[in-house]
């Protein structure tokens, strides 16, 4: 009979040897291609869009700080967009991509890095910006020798201690700073080229509507086994919107598509599932969401929120929460579609949750001063 502990220990030992050999090889290679402290690679975005925290830190790193910022993508569209606007962007699996990873002193992500990224930058500094996950529990990951030796993040730039605890369920973090999110700097400062990555046709439509009519946004979180729009009666919503002379914009999460019949409804406009929507937030009068931490970023507009956690019990069993959902959701809650219509009718004419939104914003962004990007450069890229 085999001794399972002996086999496991042997595998761990062999893996440590391989990592040591690989690190030694990369160290030797760095003599030929020395790392440049002014070169910062932005990589690893799962959805491969120009958006979120990586986008805004990348733009300001390129423009305000005049650093050699390089965006890594698999998307021809994103690559062309950035290059045509004077930014550095390389497709994955090209020689320029490989050279950038060997040359850069820092690699930045807001999700997780791919294995090759980790391996080529084993001696470089890895920076985790995260992407927002205030409510939902993250899947636990085994902290094996590869995760500790290759996958650890040297710096994590987060919002608060609760978020730090959540991220540590999945990643090894070394130095953690409560800088806040770069994407929220948009609500305090002008950021050059912040419109890049925003679906331009959608922006034209939304801004035109917002000049004249109330705009409601529906942004549900991702669901694995069912459509996020299963309980949503779009025809009835369209009738309500006509009555109120308002419009609804809907952004499906990647993997959760809207029903085809919604394309014929005059008061409902579908946003692409990919693309940056943060510059559109000020145009939205009321946001409807469920368990998405997008609602916390929306607090900076001080516009109204309605929560539609129609599948609370099922979602709790499927994913679970890391904190008390009620305490971080400053707005009325509907558990049936008919309740949602009633709440919308009420919220279009009154706002009863202004103080609750302010309290939640102060709690979740206690350390944030509107200058996350500057703070990250001072704390992380200080060399």
GUVEXMI-958105 format. One record per residue: x, y, z of N, C-alpha, C, O in turn. Coordinates in pm, whole numbers, plus 32768, in hexadecimal, padded with zeros to 4 digits. Example, Ala and Ser with C-alpha at 12.3 -4.5 7.8 and 13.67 -1.06 7.14 Angstrom:
85277DC7830C84CE7E3E830C85287EB6830C85907EB4834E/85057F1F82C485577F9682CA850A80038313853D80728324/
END
This chain:
80557F8880008000800080008058807D800080B98087804C/803680DB7FAC808281567FA3806381B280197FF281B88048/80C881F6804780B8825A80B0809482DE806F80E8831E8031/80158308807F7FE78380803A803083FD8069804A84578019/8052840380E9809B8477811C8127847F80DF815884EB80BF/8166840A80CE81EB8408809381E784378002823E84837FD6/818084087FB7817084327F2C815984C87F238193850C7ECE/810384FB7F7B80E5858B7F7A816285DC7F9B817E86417F5A/81AC85B18000822685F88027828D85F67FB682D286597F9D/829785837F7182F685777F0282D285D67E91832986187E58/824F85DE7E6F822386397E06824086C97E2C826E87187DD8/822786EC7EA8824287757ED682D687957ECC82FD88017EA0/832987367EF683BA87497EF283EA875B7E62843A87B57E45/83B987067E0783E1870F7D7A83B387947D3D83FB87D17CEE/833C87C07D648308883E7D31835D88B37D62837889117D16/838788AD7DDF83DE89167E148462891B7DC7849789877DAD/849788A67DA3851388A17D56850088E07CCC8553892D7C9E/849088BD7C8B847388F57C068464898D7C0C849589D47BB4/842089BD7C73840F8A4E7C8184958A917C9884B08AFC7C61/84EB8A527CE985718A8A7D0185C18A907C8086038AF47C65/85BB8A247C3086038A217BB085CF8A8D7B53861D8AD57B13/85498A997B4B850D8AFE7AF385328B8B7B2085528BE17ACD/852C8BA47BA2854F8C297BD585E28C497BB686038CBB7B94/86378BE77BC086C48BFC7BA286D88C1C7B0E872A8C6F7AE9/86898BD67AB986918BF07A2886658C7E7A0886A88CC479BB/85F48CAA7A4285C28D317A2986258D987A60863B8E007A22/865F8D7D7AD286C28DD97B0C873A8DEA7AAE876B8E597A9C/87678D7B7A7487D68D827A1487AE8DCF799887FD8E1C7961/87318DB9796A86FF8DFF78F386F78E95790B87098EE578AE/86DB8EBC798786CE8F4A79A887548F93799F8757900F799C/87C28F49799B88438F887985884A8FBC78F58883902678DB/88108F6E7898880D8F96780C879F8FFC77F087AF905877A0/872D8FE9783586BB904478248697907B78AE863A904978EE/86DF90E178DD86C591147964863A9152796F860991917911/85FD914079E18578917979F6858092117A0785DF92477A40/851A925379D2851492E579D384AA93127A37843592EC7A2A/84D293617A9A8475938D7B02840793E77ACD83A093F87B0F/841A94207A5783B394777A1D8355942C79BE82F994687987/836B93AA79AC8313935B795682B0930D79AB82D792BF7A03/822F9323798F81C392E579DD816492A1797B812C92E27922/8151921F798C80F991D27935807191C07979806A91A279F0/800791D3792B7F7E91BE795C7F46914479147F389144789A/7F2790DB79607F04905B79207EA1900E79767E88902E79EA/7E688FA879377E1A8F4779827D858F5F798B7D408F1779D3/7D518FC379437CC28FDE794E7C728F6E790E7C7B8F587895/7C238F27795E7BD98EB2792E7B7C8ED578BB7B718E89785B/7B398F4878C37AD58F6A78607B128FAE77E57ACD8FC57781/7B928FCC77ED7BDC9006777C7B95908177427B7D908A76C9/7B7590DE779A7B3B915E77737B9391CD77AD7BDE91B6780C/7B89924377757BD492B477AB7B7992F9780F7B2A935077EA/7B8592D2788E7B25930178F17B5E92EE797E7BCC92BB7991/7B10931979DE7B2693037A6C7BA693447AA07BDA93A17A63/7BD793117B117C4793527B557CC693567B017D1093B87B03/7CDE92EA7AB67D5692E67A627D55935779FB7DBC939679E3/7CE2937079C07CD893D779587D049460798B7D5794A2794C/7CCE948A79FE7CE795127A2B7D7595227A607DB2958C7A50/7DA994BB7AA07E3594C27ACB7E9294C27A527EF895087A53/7E71947579EB7EC0947279707EC494FB792D7F2E952A7905/7E4F953B79207E4995BD78DD7E9C962779267EEA966F78E8/7E8C962F79A97ED4969479F47F69967479FE7FBC96CE7A03/7F8A95F27A03801795CA7A05805C95F6798380CF96207984/801395EA7915804A96137893805296AA788580B696E07856/7FE896EF78AD7FDC977E7891801297D779008069982B78E9/7FDF97C479778004981B79E6809097FF7A1A80DC985A7A3B/80B2977D7A20813497577A5A819E973679F28212971F7A13/81759736797481D497237906822A96A6791682A196A678F7/81EA963A7946822F95BA79548219956878D581C195867884/8269950078C6825E94A7785381F5943C7872821793CB7896/81769461786481079407788280E493B4780680D893EA7798/80D39332781980B792D677AA803C928477CB803692437833/7FD9928877727F5D923B77857F6A91B877367F9291B876C2/7F47914877777F4B90C477387EBB909577207E699099777B/7E9D906876A67E15904176857E138FD1761E7E738FBD75D3/7DA68F88761B7D8E8F2875B07D2F8F6075477D188F2274DF/7CF98FD575647C929010750E7CD1906874A27D1A90C674C0/7CB3904974237CE0909E73B57CA4912A73C17CE6918E73A4/7C26912F73EE7BE191AF73F97C22920974627C3B927F7448/7C3F91D274D87C7F922075427D0C924975187D3592BA752E/7D5591ED74DB7DDD920874AE7DE0927D744A7E3392D77455/7D84927973EA7D7B92E373857D51936773C37D8893D073A1/7CF19362741E7CC093DC74607D32942474A87D42949D7498/7D7F93DC74F67DEA941B75447E5B944C74EA7E8E94BB74FB/7E8393FA748C7EF1942274337ECB949D73E17F1F94F673CC/7E5094A373B27E269515735F7E1D959673AE7E1996037374/7E19958974337E15960174887E9B961C74CC7EA2966B752B/7F0395DC749B7F8A95FB74C97FBA95B07543802095D5757E/7F719547756B7F9994FA75E17FDE947875B77FCA94477547/802D94417611807193C375F68014934E76177FDE93467685/800392F775B87FB1928075CC7FEC920E7579801192217505/7FF4919775B5802A9123756F7FCA90AE757C7F8D909875E4/7FBD906575107F6C8FEA75127FBA8F7D755C80358F78755A/7F6E8F27759D7FAC8EB475E07FEF8E5875797FC88E537505/80548E1175A9809B8DAD755B80EA8DE874E7810B8DA27487/81098E6974F081628EA7748D81EA8EBD74D081F68EB7754A/824F8ED9747E82D48EF274B382D58F70750A831C8F77756E/82868FD574E1827F905075308242903575B9826C906F761D/81E08FDF75BD81A28FB8763D820A8F76769782178F9A770C/82548F15766282B88ECF76B183268F2E76E183518F287754/83518F85768783BC8FE376AA838C9043771883D890627774/830F9072770F82DA90CE777382D8908F77FD82FA90CF7860/82B09010780482AB8FCC788583378FB678BF83488FB67938/83998FA2786984228F8F78998463901578BD84C29018790B/843090817884846C9106789784309153790C847591A2794D/83B1913C79298369918F798A839191707A1A83AE90FD7A3D/839391D77A6B83AB91C77AFA832A91A57B44832D91657BAD/82B791D17B0C823591BB7B4D81D3917E7AEA81D7919A7A72/817B91277B1F810A90F67AD0808C910C7B23808790E87B99/802791497AE67FAE91727B2B7F3791247AF67F2B91107A7D/7EDF90F87B4F7E6490B57B267DF390DD7B857E0C91177BEF/7D7890BF7B5E7D0690D67BB87CB990557BCF7C4F90557C0E/7CED8FE87B9B7CB18F647BB37D218F067BDA7D5A8F127C46/7D428EA87B827DB28E4F7B997E0B8E4C7B1F7DDC8E5C7AAF/7E8B8E377B347EE88E307AC57EEB8DA37A8B7ED58D417AD1/7F068D9C7A0B7F128D1C79CA7F998CDE79EE7FF78D227A15/7F9F8C5A79DF80148C127A0F80968C4279CE80FB8C537A12/80938C5A794A810C8C87790781358D12793781AC8D2E7943/80D38D68795280F28DEC7988813E8DDE7A0C81A48E217A22/810C8D877A63814F8D6F7AE281DD8D3D7ACE823A8D6E7B0E/81ED8CDD7A75826F8C9C7A6482D78CFB7A2A834A8CFB7A55/82AE8D4B79C6830E8DA8798983308E1C79E583988E5C79D5/82D88E387A4582F08EA97A9F83048E797B2E82DE8EBD7B8E/833F8E057B3B834E8DC77BBF83A28E1E7C1D838E8E1A7C96/84008E6C7BE584548EC37C3884238F547C3C845C8FA77C81/83B88F727BF083858FFB7BEB831C90117C5882F68FB37C9E/82EF908C7C65828A90AD7CCA81FF90A07C8E81E390D47C22/81A8905A7CD4811F90437CA480BE90967CF780C490977D72/806490DB7CB1800991397CF27F79910F7CD77F5191007C64/7F2D90FB7D417EA090D27D387E48914A7D5A7E4C917D7DCA/7DF691767CF87D9991E57D0E7D0F91B77D397CC492037D75/7CEE913C7D1B7C6B90FF7D347BFF91447CE37C1791AB7CA4/7B86910C7CE47B1D913D7C8B7A9A91567CD37A3691787C94/7A9991467D567A1F91617DA179D190E37DBD79A6909D7D62/79BE90C57E3D7976904B7E60794890547EF079648FFC7F41/790190BD7F0F78E390DC7F9A788990757FDD7899905A8054/782A903D7F9377C68FE67FD177E58F527FC277DD8F068023/78088F2A7F4978098E9C7F2678868E557F5A78F38E8E7F5D/78728DDA7F8178E18D887FAE79318D587F3578F88D307ECF/79B58D5E7F417A0C8D2D7ED77A298C997EED7A318C6B7F5F/7A388C4D7E7F7A5A8BC07E8F7AE18BB27ED37B418BF77EB1/7AE78B587F357B648B3F7F7C7BC88AFC7F1D7BA38AA67ECE/7C458B247F277CAE8AE77ED77D178AAC7F337D388AE77F9A/7D4B8A377F0F7DB489FA7F5D7E358A487F4E7E5F8A657EDE/7E738A6B7FBC7EEE8AB87FB87F658A587FB07FAA8A428014/7F7D8A207F3B7FEC89C47F28806E8A0E7F1180728A897F14/80D989C27EF9815D89FD7EEB81678A577E7081AD8ABC7E73/81208A357E0281238A897D8C80E38B107DAA81198B787D85/80708B0F7DEE802B8B8C7E1080838BE37E6980888C5D7E56/80C78BA67EC881188BF57F2581988C277EE581C38C987F00/81D68BD67E9182588BFB7E5B824E8C4B7DDA82A18CA27DC0/81E88C2D7D8981DB8C6E7D0781678CD07D0581708D3A7CC7/80FA8CAC7D48807F8CF77D3980658D637DA07FFD8DA47D9A/80C18D797DFD80AA8DDF7E6280AF8E6B7E2480F98E837DC4/805F8EC67E5B805F8F517E2E80B08FA57E9080998FA17F09/810F8FF07E5A816490437EAF811790B97EE9813190E57F59/80B790EB7E998067915C7EC57FD491427EA27FB4910E7E38/7F7D91687EFF7EEE91657EE47EB691EE7F0A7ECE921F7F79/7E6B922A7EAF7E3292B07EC57D9B92A07ECD7D5892917E66/7D6592A47F477CDA92817F5F7C9192F47FA67CC893617FB7/7C1592D87FCF7BC4933E80107BC9933880A87BD093A080EA/7BC492BF80DF7BB492B481707BDB922881A17BFC91D08151/7BD6921682247C00919782627BA49124823A7BD290B3822A/7B23913F822B7AC690D682047AEA90A0817A7AE890268164/7B0B90F8811E7B3190CE80997BB69083809C7BC890218053/7C1190B080EE7C92906B80FB7C7D8FDA81267CBB8F7F80EF/7C278FC581877C0B8F3E81B77BD18EE781487BF58E72813B/7B788F2180F77B3A8ED680897BA28EAE80217BA68E3B7FF6/7BF78F0E7FF97C5A8EF17F927CBF8E8B7FC37CF08E397F75/7CDE8E8D80437D3E8E2E807A7D0B8D9F807A7D588D42808E/7C898D8D80647C538D0580537C878CC67FD37C8D8C4C7FC7/7CAD8D1B7F737CD48CE97EF07D668D007ECD7D9F8CB67E7D/7DA38D667F077E2B8D897EE07E828DA57F5A7E518DCD7FC3/7F038D8E7F4A7F648DB67FAF7F888E487F967FB48E6C7F29/7F748E9B7FFB7F928F297FF180028F4C805280028F1C80C4/805F8F9D802780CB8FC9807F80A9905380B7806D905B8122/80CE90BE807480AD914480A58022916D8073800791677FFB/7FCB919580CF7F4391BE80AC7F30925180D17F4D927B8141/7EFF929F80707EE5932D80867E519348806B7E189314800C/7E14939A80C07D8993C280AC7D86944680607D7094B18099/7D9D943C7FDF7DA294B27F897D1A94D87F507D05954A7F28/7CBE94777F4C7C4594887EFD7C5F945C7E6E7CCD94337E4C/7BF894657E1A7BFE94347D907C1E94A57D2E7BE495117D37/7C7A948C7CD07C9794F17C697C1D951B7C197C13958F7BF2/7BC094BF7C017B4D94E37BAD7AF6954E7BEF7AB2959A7BA9/7AF895567C737AA595BB7CB67AE496467CB47AA096A87CD3/7B64964F7C927BA296D37C807B5A97237C147B5F979E7C12/7B1796DB7BBA7ACE971C7B4D7A64977C7B817A4397DE7B3F/7A2E97617BF879C597B67C2F79FD98337C7379B1988B7C9C/7A82983A7C7F7AC198AB7CC27B1F98FB7C687B3499737C7E/7B5898B97C047BBF98F87BB27BA698DF7B1E7B67987C7AF8/7BD799397ACC7BD599237A3C7C4498C17A187CB898D47A3D/7C21985979D07C8297F579A57C8397F3790D7C1E97D578CE/7CF4981278D47D01981978437CDC979478037D0597297830/7C8B979C77987C63972877477C0E96C477957C0D964D7776/7BC696F477FA7B71969978487AFF965F77F47AC295FC781C/7AE2969B77807A79966777297AA795EC76DB7A5395A476A3/7B2895D276D57B58955A768F7B2294DE76D67B2A94D27750/7AED948276877AB5940976C17A21941476E179E193AF7700/79EA948D76DB795A94A176F07914948A766B793C94C67607/78AE943676657865942375E7782C94A875B777CF94DE75F4/786194DE754B78429566752377B1957974F7777495DF7515/777B951874B076EF95237487769495247501763395707507/76B594CF7562766794CB75DD7670954F7628760D957F765F/76E6958A762976F8960A766E76A29677762E766296C57674/76A1967C75A9765196E0756375BD96D375867578973575A0/758E965675867500963D75A374DF96637632747C96A9764C/7532963576927517964D771F751D96E2773F74C697167785/75819727770C758E97B57729751B980676EC74EC98667728/74EF97DE7675747F9823763573FE9810768573B2986F7699/73E8979676B47371977C7705737897CA77887315980777B1/73EE97C777C973FC9803784E73E79899784C73C498D478B2/73FB98D777DA73E5996877D07352998D77DF733199FF7802/72FB992C77C5726C994C77C1721698F6781C71AF9924784D/723F9878783471E89819787A723297D578ED72AD97D278EE/71E897A0794F7228974E79B7726496CF797A722896907922/72DA96AA79AA731D9630797C732D95D079F2736195F57A5B/7300955679DD730D94EC7A40737094857A08736894637992/73CA94557A5B742A93F07A2F7413936D7A7873FA936C7AF0/741B92FF7A2F7410927B7A6D7492922E7A5374B4921179E0/74DA920E7AC0755D91CF7AB6756391567B14759791617B83/753090E57AE97532906D7B3F75BA90297B3E760890377AE0/75D68FE17BA976528F967BB176488F147B6175DD8EEF7B32/76B88ED07B5376BF8E557B05767D8DE17B4F76888DD47BC9/76378D8E7B0275FD8D147B3976278C9D7AE4762F8CA57A69/76428C307B26767B8BBC7AE276128B667A9D76268B3B7A2B/75A48B4E7AE075478AE77AB074C68B1C7A7474738ACD7A47/74B48B9D7A7374378BD27A3D744D8C607A0C74AF8CA17A30/73F38C8D79BC73FD8D16798A73E58D7979FB73908D627A52/742F8DE679FA741A8E4F7A5C73958E967A4473678EE27A9A/73588E7E79D272DF8EC879AD72618E7179B271F88E97797F/726D8DFE79F171FD8DA079F7717E8DDD7A3471128DC979FD/71888E277AA4710D8E5D7ADF70E88EE77AAC70878F227ADB/71348F1C7A4D71228FA67A2270BF8FAB79AE70D98F737943/704E8FED79C46FE68FF9795E70019077790C6FD690E47932/70479069789E707190DD78516FFC9125780F6FFE919F7803/6F9890DB77E46F23911C77A56ED99172780A6EB091E377EC/6EC8913C78816E84918A78E96ED9920379116EA3926E792B/6F5D91F179176FB5926079366FAC92CC78CA6FAB934378E9/6FA692A3784D6F9C930377DF6F1C935677EB6F1D93CE77D2/6EAE9315780F6E30935C78226E3B93C378946E0A9433788A/6E7D939A78FF6E9293F579716EE7946C79476ECA94DE796D/6F4F945478F96FA994BF78CD6F62952278736F7A959B787B/6F0D94F0781D6EBF954A77C76E6695A4781C6E5C961D7805/6E279568787F6DCF95B378D96E1B962179236DE8968F7937/6E969602794C6EE79660799A6F4296B679426F8A970C7974/6F3F969E78C06F9496E67862702796D9788B7070973C7895/7051965D78A370D9963F78CE711395D1787670CD95977824/719395B6788971D8954F783A722794F478967252951C7903/723A94787869728A941778B1730093ED785A72EE93C677E7/737A93F4789373ED93BB784E7418933F789C741C93407917/743792D5785574589254789274E09227786274FB922677EA/7536920378C075B891CC789B75C0913D78CE75CF91277947/75B690DC787675C0905178A37650903078C976AF9060788B/765D8FDE792E76E28FAC7951770C8F4878E676B98F0378AB/778D8F4178CF77C08EE2786B778E8E56788D77A28E2578FC/774E8E16782D77188D90784276848D8E786376488D227868/76478E02787975B78E0B789575778E68783075778EE27843/753F8E3177C675098E83775974778EA87771742C8E5F77B1/74518F1D773B73C58F47774173718EF476E173A38EC5767B/72F18EE2770172988EA076A272908EED761F72958F68761F/72838EA875B172868EE7752D72148F4C751B72258FB174D7/71A18F317558712D8F887543713F9014757D70F2906E755B/71A3902875D371B790AD760D71E4911375A571D9918B75BC/721790E575367249914174CF71D89192748F71F391F97451/715D9166749D70EB91AC746170A6920D74C17044924C749C/70D99218753A7097926E759D70D592F9759A714D930A75AD/7081935D758170B193E4756170F4942D75D47147948575BD/70D3940A76507109945376C2717C940A770771AC94377770/71A8939B76CE7213934C770C7289934476AC727A931E7638/72FE936A76DE7376936C768B73DF930F76C673FF9319773D/741392B776767476925576A375049289768D752892B1761E/7554928876F775E292A776ED762E922676CD760091BA76F1/76A1922F768C76F291B776757720917C76FB773091C5775D/773490F976FE776190B9777B77F190DD779B781990DA7810/784090FF773578CA912B774A78D591C17735788F91FA76E1/792C92007780794092907771793392D777F678F392A57852/796F934B77FF7970939A787978F193EF788178D094377823/78AB93E678F1783094347902783D94A0796D77DF94EC7983/78AF94A779AF78BE95077A1E78AA959879F2786C95E47A3C/78DB95C2797E78C0964C7954782C966A793D780596DE7934/77D99601793377499615791F76FD962179A37688964679A3/773D96017A1376F796007A9376B096837AB3763E967F7AE3/76ED96F87A9C76A797747ABE7625978A7A7175D297DA7A9A/761497427A01759A975179B1752896FB79E474B7970979B6/754496A17A4274E096427A7374A296787AF274E796927B55/741F96897AF073D896C27B6473BE96597BD073C796777C47/739F95E07BA6738595737C0473CA94F57BD073B794CE7B5C/741A94B77C23745894387BFD741193C57C4473F993C87CBD/73F0935E7BF573BB92E27C2C742992787C22746292647BB7/744692367C9074A491C67C8D747B91627CF8741091707D34/74CE90FF7D0F74AB90987D6F751A90857DD5751290B77E45/7584903A7DAD75F3901E7E08767790557DD376E190327E05/767090A87D6F76EA90DB7D30772291507D8076D991A97DA9/77A6914F7D9477E691BD7DDD77EA923D7D8A781B92A47DB9/77B892367D1077AE92AF7CBD775B931B7D03776D93927CEC/76FF92EE7D5976AA934E7DA076FB93A87DFD76D5941A7E15/776A93747E3177BC93C47E8D780594327E41780F94A27E72/783894137DCA7877947B7D78781094E47D4F782F955B7D46/779694B77D37772C95137D0D770A95777D7B76D195E07D5F/772E95597DF8771395B57E667755963D7E52772796A17E8A/77BF96427E02780596C07DED77B397217D9777D297987D92/774D96EF7D5476F497497D09768897857D63764B97EB7D42/767097437DD5760497647E33757B97587DF2751B97967E1F/757197087D8A74EF96EB7D4F74B4966E7D9074F896287DDB/743796537D7273EC95EF7DBE740A95607D94743395457D23/73F495057DF4740994767DDF738B94297E057347944A7E66/736E93C17DB4730693607DD7734592D67DC8738C92BC7D67/732C927E7E27736691F87E2372F991917E03728A91957E37/731F91367DAB72C190D07D7A72FD90447D8F731E8FFF7D2F/730A901A7E1073438F967E2E72D78F297E2C72B98EEB7E92/729D8F147DB672298EBC7DAA72498E2B7DCC71EE8DDE7DEC/72C98E057DC672EF8D7A7DE1734C8D717E5873AE8D267E55/732E8DBD7EC173868DC57F3473A88D3C7F70741D8D1F7F8B/73458CE87F83735E8C657FC273B78C0F7F6974188BD37F99/73988C087EEA73E78BB77E8F74758BED7E7F74D58BA07E78/74818C717E7875058CAC7E67755A8C987EE475D38C857EDB/751A8C9C7F5775628C847FD4759B8BF77FD7760D8BE28001/754C8B967FA9757C8B0B7FA475E98AFA7F3C76498AAF7F52/75DC8B3E7ECB763B8B307E5C76BF8B757E79772A8B3C7E61/76B98BEF7EAC77328C3F7EBB774B8C697F4B77BA8C5C7F7F/76E48C9C7F8B76F48CCA8014772C8D56801D77568D917FB9/772C8D8B809577568E1580AC77C58E1B811577CD8DC6816E/78198E80810A78848E92816B78608EFA81D478A98F0D8235/77F18F3C81C177C58FA08221772D8FA7822076EB8F6481D1/76F78FF6827676669006827F763490578208765290CE81FC/75E8901781B375B890568138756490D28157757091388113/750F90CA81BB74B4913881DB750091B7820074D7922581DC/756D91A6824775B4921C827C75FF926B8211762392DE8227/7618922D819C7666927081347615928D80B6764D92A7804C/7592928980C3753D92A2804E74DA9313806F746992F88098/7504938F805E74B594038087744A942980217457948A7FD6/73E193DA8021737293F47FC7730393907FE0731A932B8024/728C93A87FAA721E934A7FBC723892C87F6F728492C77F0E/71F8925B7F9A720F91D97F5E718C919B7F2E7126919D7F74/719291657EB5711E91207E7B7144908E7E6671B190707E35/70EA90347E8C71048FA57E7B70AA8F677E1170BB8EF37DEC/704C8FB57DE16FF48F8E7D736FF490007D0E700C90737D31/6FD88FDF7C8F6FDB90477C296F7090B27C426F8791287C28/6EFA90887C746E9190EA7C906EBF914E7CFB6E9D91C47CF5/6F0D911E7D5D6F4591787DC36FA691DA7D836FAB924F7DA9/6FF491AA7D23705592007CE1701092747C9B703E92E67CA4/6FA492597C566F5992C27C126F2393287C776F2993A17C5F/6EF092F77CE76EBB93507D4E6F2993AA7D876F1494217D9D/6F9F936F7D9F700E93BD7DD5703E94267D72705C94977D97/704794007CF4706F94607C8D700F94D57C87703895497C7D/6F9094B67C8D6F29951F7C896F3E95817CFC6F3295FA7CEB/6F5D954A7D716F72959F7DE66FF595ED7DDE6FF996657DF8/706195A77DB870E695E57DBA70F796507D4D714E96A77D59/70A7964A7CE570AE96B27C7E707B97387CB1709597A07C74/703397357D206FFB97B17D54703097D87DDD701698477E0B/707B977F7E1F70B097A17EA3713097527EBE714A96EC7E7F/717E97837F1D71FC97447F417203973A7FD97214979F801E/71F496C0800E71F196AD809E7274967480D6727E965A814E/72D8965F807F734E961580AB73D09665809D743D962B809D/73C496E78092743C9738807D74A0972880F07517971580D7/7472972F816B74CD972481DE7508969881E9757C968A8210/74BB963281C674F095AA81CA755E9596816175C19553817B/754B95D280ED75B495C880867634960C80B476A295D880A0/7624967F80F2769996C8812376E29677818E775D9671818E/7698963A81EA76D695EB8255771F9572821D778D9551824A/76E4953081BA772494BC817D77A194E481327807949F8138/779A955380EC7810958580A3788395A5810478F6958480EA/786295E4817478C9960581D6790595888214797C95848232/78B39522822678E494A58261793E9459820279AA942E8229/791294478186795B93F4812779D5943880EC7A3493F680C2/79D394BE80E87A42950880AD7A83956381157AA995D580F8/7A8D952F818D7AC1957B81FE7B4D95B481E37B6D9623820E/7BA09567819C7C2B958F81867C4095D581007CAF960380E2/7BD895DD80AF7BE6961080277BD796A780237B7896DD805C/7C3496EB7FDF7C32977D7FDC7C1A97B67F507C2B982E7F39/7BF2975F7EF17BDA978D7E697C56978D7E137C5297BA7DA0/7CC5975B7E497D44975B7E007D8A96D47E0B7DFE96CC7E31/7D42966A7DEB7D7C95E47DF37DF695D67D997E5995997DBF/7DEE960F7D227E5B96017CC17EDB96427CF57F4696077CED/7ECF96BB7D2B7F4496FD7D647F7C96AE7DDA7FF696A17DE8/7F24967A7E2D7F51962E7EA27F9995AE7E787FFD95887EB5/7F68956C7E107FA994F27DE0803495117DAB809294C67DC2/8040957F7D6480C495A57D31812395C97DA3819A95AA7D9D/80EF96097E0A8144962D7E7B816F95B37ECC81DF95AD7EFE/811595527ED8813094DF7F2F8172946A7EE781C594237F20/814C94567E68817893DF7E2081E593FF7DB9824E93BF7DB6/81CA94627D66822794827CFA828594F47D2382B195437CCF/82A494FD7DA382EF956F7DD9837D95767DA383BB95E07DA5/83B195057D72843995047D3C843E953A7CAD84A995417C71/
END
